[in-house]
């Protein structure tokens, strides 16, 4: 894998991040509401953290470890979030993760972007399984996973300590044999 792809959707396109996106990433991901619904986004989101994160994307993709893309509206051309697929070649699986800026919630953007990444994971990366997890206090993310055709696989009870509170981590997954693309 040499270069991160650009994936087209109906209302969105998914593209590699550039360092010019850093301020927008810090603004969108830096809200307490977005950070509260994710495993790895800090709050506050420190200056320089977005640049450091973005700078790692191409090398991690080149090493076949991780694919991270910006979620952008086609019209107007606007960065609204991020989506990633951690690649585990030894077991032919990928771990899907995503976030959307709060002002863009409840529009189906995450589902649309995730469908494109799942299709890419199965058809271009040759993965056999894609899974995802959400914090128990974020059922909207679980709804996205259900809309993607993922099946609930289990719950890791009190698995995550986020800001002094323990939360369950709810896992979903889909196999390539279960996946139905838009064409098929």
C-alpha positions in Angstrom: 0.0 0.0 0.0 1.6 3.2 -1.1 -1.0 6.0 -1.1 -4.1 6.6 1.0 -7.2 6.3 -1.2 -10.0 8.8 -1.9 -13.5 7.1 -1.6 -16.6 8.7 -3.1 -20.1 8.4 -1.6 -23.4 9.9 -2.5 -23.1 13.1 -0.3 -19.5 12.7 1.0 -16.0 11.9 -0.1 -13.3 10.4 2.1 -9.8 11.7 1.5 -6.4 11.7 3.1 -6.0 14.4 5.7 -3.5 17.2 5.1 -1.8 19.4 7.7 -4.1 22.2 6.6 -7.0 20.2 8.3 -5.3 20.4 11.7 -7.2 23.4 13.0 -10.6 22.0 11.9 -9.8 18.6 13.5 -8.9 20.3 16.7 -12.1 22.3 16.6 -14.4 19.4 15.8 -12.8 16.6 17.8 -11.9 18.9 20.6 -15.5 19.4 21.8 -16.3 17.6 25.0 -19.3 15.9 23.4 -17.2 14.3 20.7 -14.4 13.3 23.0 -16.9 11.8 25.5 -18.2 9.3 22.8 -14.8 8.0 21.7 -12.1 5.8 23.2 -9.0 7.8 22.2 -9.9 11.5 21.6 -8.6 13.6 24.5 -10.3 16.6 26.0 -9.0 19.2 26.0 -7.5 18.6 22.6 -4.0 20.2 22.9 -2.3 22.4 20.3 -0.1 20.4 18.0 -1.9 17.1 18.7 -3.8 17.2 15.4 -0.7 17.9 13.4 1.1 15.0 15.1 -1.9 12.7 14.4 -2.2 13.7 10.8 1.5 13.3 10.2 1.3 9.6 11.1 -1.4 8.6 8.6 0.6 8.1 5.4 3.4 6.1 7.1 0.9 3.9 9.0 -1.0 3.2 5.7 2.3 2.4 3.9 3.1 -0.1 6.6 -0.3 -1.7 6.1 -1.3 -0.9 9.7 -4.0 1.7 9.6 -6.1 3.7 7.1 -7.4 7.0 8.3 -9.5 9.3 6.1 -11.2 12.7 6.4 -15.0 12.6 6.1 -15.9 15.6 3.9 -19.2 17.0 2.6 -19.2 17.3 -1.2 -21.3 20.5 -1.1 -20.1 22.7 0.5 -16.6 21.2 0.6 -16.3 20.8 4.3 -14.4 18.5 6.7 -16.9 17.0 9.2 -15.1 14.1 10.8 -12.7 11.1 10.5 -12.9 7.4 9.9 -10.3 4.8 10.2 -9.6 1.1 9.8 -6.9 -0.5 11.8 -5.6 -3.4 9.7 -4.7 -6.8 11.3 -3.2 -8.7 8.3 -2.3 -11.8 10.4 -6.0 -12.5 11.0 -7.4 -10.7 7.9 -9.5 -8.3 10.0 -10.0 -4.6 10.5 -11.2 -2.5 13.4 -13.4 0.3 12.3 -13.5 3.6 14.2 -15.0 7.0 13.4 -16.1 10.4 14.8 -18.3 13.2 13.4 -18.3 16.8 14.6 -21.3 17.5 16.8 -23.0 20.0 14.5 -23.1 17.2 11.8 -24.6 14.5 14.0 -27.9 12.8 13.1 -27.6 13.2 9.3 -26.5 9.6 8.4 -23.0 10.8 7.4 -21.2 8.3 9.6 -23.2 5.4 8.2 -22.6 6.6 4.6 -18.8 6.9 5.2 -18.5 3.6 7.1 -20.2 1.7 4.2 -17.6 3.0 1.8 -14.7 2.0 4.2 -16.2 -1.4 4.8 -16.5 -2.0 1.1 -12.9 -0.9 0.6 -11.8 -3.1 3.4 -13.4 -6.2 2.0 -12.9 -5.6 -1.8 -9.6 -3.7 -1.9 -7.8 -4.8 1.3 -9.1 -8.3 1.1 -10.2 -8.5 4.7 -12.4 -11.3 5.9 -13.9 -9.5 8.9 -14.5 -6.0 10.1 -15.5 -5.1 13.7 -16.2 -2.1 15.7 -16.9 -1.2 19.3 -18.8 1.7 21.0 -19.0 3.0 24.6 -22.2 1.9 26.2 -23.3 5.5 26.8 -23.1 6.1 23.0 -26.0 4.1 21.5 -26.0 6.2 18.4 -22.7 4.6 17.4 -24.3 1.2 17.9 -27.1 2.2 15.6 -24.6 3.0 12.9 -23.1 -0.5 13.3 -26.5 -2.1 13.0 -27.3 -0.1 9.9 -24.0 -1.4 8.4 -25.2 -5.0 8.8 -23.0 -5.7 11.8 -24.1 -8.2 14.4 -23.7 -7.6 18.1 -21.0 -9.9 19.3 -20.5 -9.1 23.0 -20.0 -6.7 25.8 -16.8 -6.1 27.8 -18.3 -4.9 31.1 -16.7 -1.9 32.8 -13.9 -2.1 30.2 -13.1 1.6 29.7 -12.4 4.2 32.3 -13.3 7.5 30.7 -12.8 10.6 32.9 -13.3 8.6 36.1 -16.3 6.6 35.1 -16.3 3.0 33.9 -18.2 2.1 30.8 -19.1 -1.1 29.0 -17.6 -1.6 25.5 -20.1 -3.1 23.1 -18.7 -5.0 20.1 -20.2 -5.5 16.6 -18.8 -7.3 13.6 -19.5 -8.3 10.0 -17.9 -11.0 7.9 -17.1 -10.6 4.2 -19.5 -13.4 3.5 -22.3 -11.5 5.2 -21.6 -8.1 3.6 -23.9 -7.0 0.7 -22.5 -4.1 -1.3 -24.7 -1.4 -2.9 -24.3 -3.1 -6.2 -25.0 -6.6 -5.0 
